Structure formats: structure tokens, C-alpha cells
Amino acid sequence: MYKTNEVCEMFDISRATLFRWEREGLITGPPRDWRNWRLYTVENIEQIKHVMSGGRTEVA
């Protein structure tokens, strides 16, 4: 699992962009730990790759 800052660095995107994609339904909301911090899964990473490649459809 990846923390928010790790995902942002991995894809060179801002936290605001990542959270906006989540709000818009482009990526599934990641699970959270006991501190309520987002922990991105491999599935979330694949969804982000899809969005970055131009796929802007909402996830089911």
C-alpha cells in the first residue's frame, strides 16, 4: 500500500489532483488506516494509470 505523498511523487501530480479524481469518481476511494490516512492499493494505482493515459470514465 502507498501513502498519498508516495502516489503523488510516483505520478508527479498534486494532492489536490489526486483527491479531485477521487471526488469525481475517476478512482475508487482508497482504504484508510487507523489515523484515517489514505492507503492506495495496487488497484488504485492501476486506476490512476488509466486516468493519466486519458481514460476519464468513472469507476463502477
FIKOLZA-1660 file (N, C-alpha, C; in steps of 0.1 Angstrom, whole numbers, plus 5000, padded with zeros to 4 digits):
% residues 60
   i   px   py   pz ch aa at
   1 5008 4988 5000  A  M  N
   1 5000 5000 5000  A  M CA
   1 5009 5012 5000  A  M  C
   2 5004 5023 4994  A  Y  N
   2 5011 5035 4992  A  Y CA
   2 5004 5047 4999  A  Y  C
   3 5012 5056 5006  A  K  N
   3 5006 5068 5012  A  K CA
   3 5004 5078 5001  A  K  C
   4 4996 5088 5004  A  T  N
   4 4993 5099 4994  A  T CA
   4 5005 5105 4988  A  T  C
   5 5015 5109 4997  A  N  N
   5 5027 5116 4991  A  N CA
   5 5035 5107 4982  A  N  C
   6 5035 5094 4985  A  E  N
   6 5042 5084 4976  A  E CA
   6 5036 5083 4962  A  E  C
   7 5022 5083 4962  A  V  N
   7 5015 5082 4950  A  V CA
   7 5017 5095 4942  A  V  C
   8 5017 5107 4948  A  C  N
   8 5019 5119 4942  A  C CA
   8 5033 5120 4935  A  C  C
   9 5043 5116 4943  A  E  N
   9 5056 5116 4937  A  E CA
   9 5058 5106 4926  A  E  C
  10 5051 5094 4927  A  M  N
  10 5052 5084 4917  A  M CA
  10 5047 5089 4903  A  M  C
  11 5036 5097 4904  A  F  N
  11 5030 5101 4891  A  F CA
  11 5032 5116 4889  A  F  C
  12 5039 5123 4897  A  D  N
  12 5042 5137 4896  A  D CA
  12 5029 5145 4895  A  D  C
  13 5020 5143 4904  A  I  N
  13 5007 5150 4905  A  I CA
  13 5006 5156 4919  A  I  C
  14 4997 5166 4920  A  S  N
  14 4995 5172 4933  A  S CA
  14 4985 5164 4941  A  S  C
  15 4984 5167 4954  A  R  N
  15 4974 5160 4963  A  R CA
  15 4960 5165 4958  A  R  C
  16 4959 5177 4955  A  A  N
  16 4946 5183 4950  A  A CA
  16 4941 5175 4938  A  A  C
  17 4950 5172 4929  A  T  N
  17 4946 5165 4917  A  T CA
  17 4941 5151 4921  A  T  C
  18 4949 5144 4929  A  L  N
  18 4946 5130 4933  A  L CA
  18 4932 5130 4940  A  L  C
  19 4930 5140 4950  A  F  N
  19 4917 5140 4957  A  F CA
  19 4906 5144 4948  A  F  C
  20 4908 5152 4938  A  R  N
  20 4897 5156 4929  A  R CA
  20 4893 5144 4921  A  R  C
  21 4903 5136 4916  A  W  N
  21 4899 5124 4908  A  W CA
  21 4891 5114 4917  A  W  C
  22 4894 5114 4930  A  E  N
  22 4886 5105 4939  A  E CA
  22 4872 5111 4940  A  E  C
  23 4871 5124 4942  A  R  N
  23 4858 5130 4944  A  R CA
  23 4849 5129 4931  A  R  C
  24 4856 5130 4920  A  E  N
  24 4848 5129 4907  A  E CA
  24 4845 5114 4903  A  E  C
  25 4850 5105 4911  A  G  N
  25 4847 5091 4908  A  G CA
  25 4856 5084 4897  A  G  C
  26 4867 5091 4894  A  L  N
  26 4876 5086 4884  A  L CA
  26 4885 5075 4890  A  L  C
  27 4887 5075 4903  A  I  N
  27 4894 5064 4910  A  I CA
  27 4886 5061 4923  A  I  C
  28 4887 5049 4927  A  T  N
  28 4879 5044 4939  A  T CA
  28 4886 5050 4951  A  T  C
  29 4878 5054 4961  A  G  N
  29 4884 5059 4973  A  G CA
  29 4892 5048 4980  A  G  C
  30 4904 5050 4983  A  P  N
  30 4913 5040 4989  A  P CA
  30 4909 5037 5003  A  P  C
  31 4913 5026 5008  A  P  N
  31 4910 5023 5022  A  P CA
  31 4919 5032 5031  A  P  C
  32 4915 5033 5044  A  R  N
  32 4922 5042 5053  A  R CA
  32 4927 5034 5065  A  R  C
  33 4938 5040 5071  A  D  N
  33 4944 5033 5082  A  D CA
  33 4937 5039 5095  A  D  C
  34 4942 5035 5106  A  W  N
  34 4937 5039 5119  A  W CA
  34 4937 5054 5122  A  W  C
  35 4946 5061 5114  A  R  N
  35 4947 5076 5115  A  R CA
  35 4938 5083 5105  A  R  C
  36 4931 5075 5097  A  N  N
  36 4922 5079 5087  A  N CA
  36 4930 5085 5075  A  N  C
  37 4943 5080 5073  A  W  N
  37 4951 5084 5062  A  W CA
  37 4948 5074 5051  A  W  C
  38 4948 5080 5038  A  R  N
  38 4945 5071 5027  A  R CA
  38 4957 5062 5024  A  R  C
  39 4954 5050 5021  A  L  N
  39 4964 5040 5017  A  L CA
  39 4960 5034 5004  A  L  C
  40 4968 5038 4993  A  Y  N
  40 4964 5034 4980  A  Y CA
  40 4969 5020 4977  A  Y  C
  41 4960 5012 4971  A  T  N
  41 4963 4998 4967  A  T CA
  41 4968 4997 4953  A  T  C
  42 4972 4985 4949  A  V  N
  42 4976 4983 4935  A  V CA
  42 4965 4986 4926  A  V  C
  43 4952 4983 4930  A  E  N
  43 4941 4986 4921  A  E CA
  43 4939 5001 4919  A  E  C
  44 4941 5009 4930  A  N  N
  44 4941 5023 4929  A  N CA
  44 4951 5028 4919  A  N  C
  45 4963 5023 4920  A  I  N
  45 4975 5027 4912  A  I CA
  45 4971 5024 4897  A  I  C
  46 4965 5013 4894  A  E  N
  46 4961 5009 4880  A  E CA
  46 4950 5019 4876  A  E  C
  47 4941 5023 4884  A  Q  N
  47 4931 5033 4881  A  Q CA
  47 4937 5047 4878  A  Q  C
  48 4947 5051 4885  A  I  N
  48 4954 5063 4883  A  I CA
  48 4961 5063 4870  A  I  C
  49 4968 5052 4867  A  K  N
  49 4975 5050 4854  A  K CA
  49 4965 5052 4842  A  K  C
  50 4953 5046 4844  A  H  N
  50 4942 5047 4834  A  H CA
  50 4938 5061 4832  A  H  C
  51 4936 5069 4843  A  V  N
  51 4932 5083 4842  A  V CA
  51 4943 5091 4835  A  V  C
  52 4955 5088 4839  A  M  N
  52 4966 5096 4833  A  M CA
  52 4968 5093 4818  A  M  C
  53 4964 5081 4814  A  S  N
  53 4966 5078 4799  A  S CA
  53 4954 5083 4791  A  S  C
  54 4945 5091 4798  A  G  N
  54 4934 5097 4790  A  G CA
  54 4921 5091 4793  A  G  C
  55 4920 5080 4800  A  G  N
  55 4908 5073 4804  A  G CA
  55 4901 5081 4815  A  G  C
  56 4890 5088 4811  A  R  N
  56 4883 5097 4821  A  R CA
  56 4870 5091 4825  A  R  C
  57 4867 5078 4824  A  T  N
  57 4854 5073 4827  A  T CA
  57 4854 5070 4842  A  T  C
  58 4842 5071 4848  A  E  N
  58 4841 5068 4862  A  E CA
  58 4842 5054 4865  A  E  C
  59 4847 5050 4876  A  V  N
  59 4848 5036 4880  A  V CA
  59 4835 5031 4886  A  V  C
  60 4832 5019 4884  A  A  N
  60 4820 5013 4889  A  A CA
  60 4819 5011 4904  A  A  C
% end
